[in-house]
Amino acid sequence: MGWAIAVQGGAGDIPVTLAAERREPCEAAMRHCLKIGVDALKAQKSPLDVVELVVRELENNPHFNAGRGSVLTREGTVEMEASIMDGNTKRCGAVSGLTTVVNPISLARLVMEKTPHIYLAFDGAERFAREQGVETVDSSHFITQENIERLKQVQEANRVQIDYTKPIQKDEKKETPTADGDSQIGTVGCVAVDSHGNLASATSTGGFVNKMVGRIGDTPIIGAGTYANNLCAVSATGKGEAVMRATIARDVAALMEFKGLSLKEAAAYVIEECVPRGNAGLVAVSAKGEVTMALNTTGMYRACATEDGYSEIGIWSSVQN
């Protein structure tokens, strides 16, 4: 048994031709966030503190679809969501519909720790944020020029999508929008376990590009995008509707608990058998210090490390050790 950590920056149809100026900052962020998490675990920080710390860092990075880099709704606004869960106690917190909160993951933790509830959304969540004194900014802070252009591109093509997509050509336009979106990057997350087997998971996102105002995805849904118990911690990513239908995060834990599968076996089964191909990925750690990163999409920004010295950073099927 030892500590372990895994970080994800979104799974989807990431083209192998992705331009270096788009790919390299994300790879660097994965390395940076992995180091932050490893250093925190080595410093005896709790897994809950570690996953919040790492996800905050990703939320502050405009290259990812969460926090600062959140994509825009069809009305050109942001609606951010996040959730966090402690494995030992199963305490959890979630938020949706945030427009001014700099770090949604920290507000989700406050919902867990400071209220009798699990989930707050929209005006109520924003009001709670002000009451708690968390950092807020004008919503224009989150509206980047890149995401304005992305929204314009998607609206011209009459569809919704998750995130980083190669330019849409005129002949690629569809007659009707699709509820599923195009498989691209859409979430950030972190899972961690300490040397005592304590587990935690955290996930955050801006959702779909051109999503309907008020749409809620899998990220804040406990058991879908985020889950942790005394066996494992899971953070999922991909097409939210598919992840919710499959209850991905909880099913990994359930297969371990009720079928006796290993972490790797459970994650592989859920990703390969329970979700249509091209829809999802996940990162997970077990109480024993095991780690796995599974996907059925073209790629997933991901990184992991364990106390015994193993580390991995990758996007597509090949990885960099």
N, C-alpha and C positions, 0 to 999 in steps of 0.2 A: 504493500500500500504506500502511496506517495501522492504528492500534489500533481495536478494536471490542469491544463487550460486549453480552450479552443475558442477561436474568434472567427466570425463570418461577416463578410461585407456584401452578401447577396448572391443568389444563384439564378441562373437563367441562360438564355441563348447568347452567351458572350462570344462574339466572333473571334476566331484565332487571328484575324487580321486587325483586331482592335488597335488603333493608333497608339504609339508609344506614349504620347502626351496624355492619353487617357488611362493607359494601363499602369505606367510606372508610378504615378502618385498613389494609386490604390495599393500597389504592391508595397511601396514604402510605408504606407499607413498600416498595413497588416503587420509588417515587421516591428514598427514602432509600438503599436498597441499590444502586440504579443510581449514585447520586452517590458512594457509598463505592467502588464498583468503578472508576468513571471517575477519581476522585482517585488511586486506587492505580496505575492504568495510567499516568497522567500523571506519577506519582512514580517511574516505571520499575520498579515491582514486577513480578515474573514473572507470567505468566498463571496458573500453578499457585497462587501465593500469592493472586492476586486472586479466583479462583473459590472457594478455601477460605474466604477472608475474607468474601465475600458470602454464601455458604451458611451459614456460622456465624451470621451476623446473622439470617438467616431462621429458622434452627433455634432461636434465642433468642426469636423472636417467637411468642407463643401463638396468633396469628390464623392460622397456617399449620400444615398437617399434617406436621410434622417437628420433631424435638427437643422443645422445651417443649410444643408444641401437638399432639403425636402422638395420634392416635385410639386407641381401645381394642379389644383382642381380645374374643372372646365371653366370656372369663373375667375381663374388666375390667382386664387388664394392658396394658403397652405393649411392643412389639417393634419397635424402630427399625432402619433400614437405610440405607446410603449407599455411594456409590462415587465415585472421582476418577480422572482419567486425564490423563497428559501426552502431548501430540501428537507431539513430536519423537522421544521414546524409546519410546513406547507402554507405558511403565511405568504400572501402575495398581494400585489397592487398593480392597477392598470389605469391608463388614461387614454382618451381619444379626443379628437376635435380641437387640439391645441393650436393656437395661432400666434401666441406671444412668448411662450415659455422656451427659454434657451436650451434647457436640458430636460426633455420629457421623462427620461428614465429616472431622474431624481425626484420628480413629482410623483411618479408611480410608486417609488419607495415611500414617500411621505403618506400617500394614500394608505399603504400597507401599515405604516407605523403610527399614524396620527388620527386615523378614522376607524369606525367600526365596519367600514365597507371594503370592498375589493376594487371596485371600478367606478371612476368618475369621468364624465365626458362633457365636452363643449362648454357652455357658459358656467356650469357648476364647477368643472375642473379649473377653468380660468380663475374663477372667484376664489377657489381653494388655494391656488397658486399665490394669489395676491395676499391672502390671509397668512400664508406660511412664509412670505417674504422671499420666495425663490426669485432668481433673476429672470426678468422679463424684458422684452424690447418691443419696439413697434414691429408689426408684422412684416413691414417692408424689408426688415433685416434678412428675412428668409427668402425673399424673392430675387434670385440671382438672374443675371442676363442669360446665362446658359439655360436655365429652366424656363425662362420666358420663350426663348427660341425653340426649346424642345416642345413646349405646349403648342406653340403655333404650328410646328411641323406635324404634330399628331392630330391637331384639329383639322388641318388641311387634308389629312388622310382619313379623317372621320373614324377614328378608333381610339382605344385607350391602350396604354402600355405601362410597364413597370418602371423602366429607367433606361440606362445607357443603350441606345440603339443607333445602328449605322443610319445615315441619312435616308429618309423615306423618298423613294423616287415616285414620280407622278404615276407611273404605270403600276405601282404597288398599292394604290389606294383601294380601299374596300367600300362597298356600297353601304354597309351598315356597321356601326360600332360593335365590337365584341366585348362581352362582359368579362371574358377571361383575360384579355390584354395580351400583349406579346411578351414572351418569356425573356426578361432582362433583369437587371439588378434592382432589388427593391427593399432591402432590409439590412440592418446591422445587428449583431448579437454576440454574446459571450457566455460561455459556461465555464465553471471552475469548481474544483474540489481541492480541499487542503489535505494535509498528511493524516488528519484524523477522520477523513471520510465525510466531512461536511460539504454540502453541495449547494450551488445556486445557479440561476439562469436569468438572463436579461436580454430583451429584444426591443428594437426601436425602428420606426420607419416614417416616411412621408406618404406612403401608399402608392397608388397608380398615378401616372401622368394622365390628366384629363378625366379623372374620376368624378363621379357625381358628388356634389356637396353633401356631406353627411354619411358617405360610404365608410364603413368600418371593415378592416381586414382581419387577418389572422393574428397579427402581431400582439394586440392587447388581449386576445382571447386565451385564457389559461387552459392548457390542454391542447391547443392548436399550435400557436406560434411559440409558446413558452411553457415549460413545465419542469418541476424538480421535486423529487421526493428523497427517501433515504437510500435509493438505489442508483439514481442517475439524474442528470440535469441535461435538458435539451433546448436548443434554440433553432427554430425552423425558418426557412426563407423560400421565396418563390411566388407562385400565383396564390394569393390569399384565399380565394374561394375554394381552390383545390385543397389547400392545406387545412382549411376548416372542415371540409367534408370528410377528410381522412383523419381528423384529430391526431395529426402526426406526432406531436410532442408527447402526448399522453400514451399513445399506442406503443411507443418505444418502451416506456416504463412498464406498461401493462404486460408486454411480451416477456420482459425480464421477470416480473413479479409472478405471473400466472403460468407461463410456459417454461420458465427457467432458462431462457435464451441468454446468451452473453450480450454485452452492449453492442458489439459489432454485428452480431447476428440479428438482433432486434432492429437496429437502425437499417441494415441492409434489407430486411424483409419489408419494413414499412415503406421505404423509398422505392423498392423494386416491384412490390406487389400491391400496395395500397393506394398509390398515387399514379395517375397517368404519366407516361414518360414525357419529359420536358417541362414538368411543373414544379419540382421542389428539390430542396437540399436541406441538410441539417448538420449541426455540430453537436456533439454530446460527450460527456464524461461520466464515468461511473464512480461509485464510492470506493472502489478498489484502485483508483488512479488510472483506469483505462481511458482511452480517447478514441473517437472515431469521427470521420467527416464523410458523409454520404450524399450523393446527388444523382439525379436522373436527368439533369440538364446538361447543356454543352459545357458549362463551367460554373464555378462558384469561388469567389474570393474567400480564401480561408487560410488559417494558420493555427498551429497547435504546438504544444510543448509539454513534456512530462519530466518529473523529477529525476528519472534515470538517464536524462540527457537526450532523449529523442525530440526532434523538432521537425516541422514540415511547414512549408509555405507553398501555396499553389493557386492556380486559377482553373486550368483545364485538367484533363485526365493525368497528364504528367505533372510531377511535383518537383520542387526544389528543396533539398535538405540542407 
